[in-house]
Amino acid sequence: MLSQKLTKDAFKLLSIEDWDEKLKIKDSIEATLERWKFFHAALRQGNDSLGLPDEKSREITAMFAEVEPYFLNTTNAAEALISQLEGNSASPFEDIRTHISVISNNEAEFLRGMDQIVNQFEKEAAEKVKRLENLELLLMAITLIILLSELFSYFCLSSKGCKGYNSKIIAS
């Protein structure tokens, strides 16, 4: 997940001394953050180009509301981290550590909530498939009833016609 990549890249900043390398990681964090924000919004609000529906169940909407604070805390900390690294190379180490700590502390709850959302999506999709399977069985039963009734009426009419024709032949 992108939130995990964001956290991993943020932690890399703690172990790297070279400023150019830190700027590369900052660029990676920035790109990851933009992608994460885009996909999070697409999941919440839907996206035609990604094939994500805009209508969600109440349960999923409530679950997204539960993970939103963790998402916002992480994005705000990542943006502050990016701004700090863009500002100057003499950024206080403790400030960077604070932003990384916020990112790390919110990741687990965000992932737990997103896992629940994915499970709910899967459950709702399975329910829809089950309803479609039941509808398919109903339509098949109706089709068989119609075919059997047509077959029965055809043979009834045929046998009546044959009886009348046989009677005429016998009478002549």
C-alpha positions as CSV (number, residue, x, y, z in Angstrom):
1,M,0.0,0.0,0.0
2,L,1.0,3.6,-0.6
3,S,0.7,4.4,3.1
4,Q,3.3,1.7,3.9
5,K,5.7,3.1,1.2
6,L,5.2,6.6,2.6
7,T,6.2,5.4,6.1
8,K,9.1,3.4,4.8
9,D,10.5,6.3,2.9
10,A,10.0,8.6,5.9
11,F,12.0,6.2,8.1
12,K,14.8,6.2,5.5
13,L,15.3,9.9,6.2
14,L,16.5,9.0,9.7
15,S,19.4,6.9,8.5
16,I,20.7,9.0,5.6
17,E,23.2,11.8,6.1
18,D,23.7,12.8,2.5
19,W,21.5,15.8,1.7
20,D,21.1,14.9,-2.0
21,E,19.9,11.5,-1.0
22,K,17.5,13.0,1.4
23,L,16.1,15.2,-1.4
24,K,15.6,12.1,-3.6
25,I,13.7,10.4,-0.7
26,K,11.7,13.7,-0.3
27,D,10.7,13.5,-4.0
28,S,9.7,9.9,-3.5
29,I,7.6,10.8,-0.5
30,E,6.0,13.7,-2.4
31,A,5.1,11.5,-5.4
32,T,3.8,8.7,-3.1
33,L,1.7,11.2,-1.1
34,E,0.1,12.6,-4.3
35,R,-0.8,9.1,-5.6
36,W,-2.1,8.1,-2.1
37,K,-4.3,11.2,-1.9
38,F,-5.6,10.6,-5.4
39,F,-6.5,6.9,-4.8
40,H,-7.9,7.6,-1.4
41,A,-10.3,10.2,-2.9
42,A,-11.1,7.8,-5.7
43,L,-12.1,5.1,-3.2
44,R,-14.2,7.4,-1.2
45,Q,-15.9,9.3,-3.9
46,G,-15.7,6.9,-6.9
47,N,-13.8,7.3,-10.1
48,D,-15.1,6.4,-13.5
49,S,-11.7,6.0,-15.1
50,L,-10.7,3.5,-12.4
51,G,-14.1,1.7,-12.5
52,L,-14.8,2.7,-8.8
53,P,-18.5,3.2,-8.0
54,D,-19.5,6.5,-6.4
55,E,-22.3,5.0,-4.4
56,K,-21.2,3.3,-1.2
57,S,-23.2,1.5,1.5
58,R,-23.7,3.2,4.9
59,E,-21.3,0.7,6.5
60,I,-18.5,1.6,4.0
61,T,-19.2,5.3,4.3
62,A,-19.0,5.1,8.1
63,M,-15.7,3.0,7.9
64,F,-14.2,5.7,5.6
65,A,-15.1,8.3,8.2
66,E,-13.4,6.3,10.9
67,V,-10.1,6.1,8.9
68,E,-10.2,9.7,7.8
69,P,-8.5,11.2,10.9
70,Y,-5.5,8.8,10.5
71,F,-5.3,9.7,6.8
72,L,-5.4,13.4,7.5
73,N,-2.8,13.2,10.3
74,T,-0.5,11.2,8.0
75,T,-0.9,13.5,5.0
76,N,-0.5,16.6,7.1
77,A,2.7,15.2,8.7
78,A,4.0,14.1,5.3
79,E,3.3,17.6,3.8
80,A,5.0,19.3,6.8
81,L,8.0,16.9,6.4
82,I,8.2,17.8,2.7
83,S,8.0,21.5,3.4
84,Q,10.7,21.2,6.0
85,L,13.0,19.4,3.7
86,E,12.4,21.9,0.9
87,G,13.0,24.7,3.3
88,N,16.6,24.1,4.1
89,S,19.3,21.5,4.7
90,A,19.7,22.5,8.4
91,S,16.3,21.3,9.5
92,P,16.3,20.3,13.1
93,F,16.5,16.6,13.4
94,E,13.8,16.5,16.1
95,D,11.3,18.2,13.9
96,I,11.8,15.6,11.2
97,R,11.6,12.9,13.8
98,T,8.3,14.3,15.1
99,H,6.7,14.3,11.6
100,I,8.0,10.7,11.0
101,S,6.6,9.7,14.4
102,V,3.1,11.0,13.5
103,I,3.2,9.2,10.1
104,S,4.3,6.0,11.8
105,N,1.7,6.2,14.7
106,N,-1.2,6.7,12.3
107,E,-0.2,4.0,9.8
108,A,-1.3,1.0,11.8
109,E,-4.8,2.3,12.5
110,F,-5.2,3.5,8.9
111,L,-4.2,0.0,7.6
112,R,-6.5,-1.7,10.1
113,G,-9.5,0.4,9.0
114,M,-8.7,0.0,5.3
115,D,-8.5,-3.8,5.8
116,Q,-12.0,-3.7,7.3
117,I,-13.2,-1.6,4.4
118,V,-11.8,-4.1,1.9
119,N,-13.5,-6.9,3.8
120,Q,-16.8,-5.0,3.7
121,F,-16.5,-4.4,0.0
122,E,-15.8,-8.1,-0.5
123,K,-18.8,-9.1,1.7
124,E,-21.1,-6.7,-0.2
125,A,-19.9,-8.0,-3.6
126,A,-20.5,-11.6,-2.5
127,E,-24.0,-10.7,-1.4
128,K,-24.7,-9.1,-4.8
129,V,-23.4,-12.2,-6.6
130,K,-25.6,-14.4,-4.5
131,R,-28.6,-12.3,-5.3
132,L,-27.8,-12.5,-9.0
133,E,-27.4,-16.2,-8.8
134,N,-30.8,-16.5,-7.2
135,L,-32.3,-14.3,-9.8
136,E,-30.7,-16.5,-12.5
137,L,-32.3,-19.6,-11.0
138,L,-35.7,-17.9,-10.8
139,L,-35.5,-16.8,-14.5
140,M,-34.4,-20.3,-15.5
141,A,-37.4,-21.8,-13.6
142,I,-39.8,-19.4,-15.3
143,T,-38.3,-20.2,-18.7
144,L,-38.7,-23.9,-18.1
145,I,-42.3,-23.5,-17.0
146,I,-43.0,-21.5,-20.1
147,L,-41.3,-24.0,-22.4
148,L,-43.1,-26.9,-20.7
149,S,-46.5,-25.2,-21.0
150,E,-45.9,-24.4,-24.7
151,L,-44.8,-28.0,-25.2
152,F,-47.9,-29.3,-23.4
153,S,-50.3,-27.0,-25.3
154,Y,-48.7,-28.0,-28.6
155,F,-49.1,-31.7,-28.0
156,C,-52.7,-31.2,-26.7
157,L,-53.6,-29.2,-29.9
158,S,-51.8,-31.8,-32.0
159,S,-53.6,-34.7,-30.4
160,K,-57.0,-33.0,-30.8
161,G,-56.3,-32.3,-34.4
162,C,-55.1,-35.9,-35.0
163,K,-58.2,-37.3,-33.3
164,G,-60.5,-35.1,-35.5
165,Y,-58.5,-36.1,-38.7
166,N,-58.6,-39.8,-37.7
167,S,-62.4,-39.6,-37.1
168,K,-62.9,-38.1,-40.6
169,I,-60.7,-40.8,-42.2
170,I,-62.6,-43.6,-40.3
171,A,-66.0,-42.1,-41.2
172,S,-65.2,-41.9,-44.9
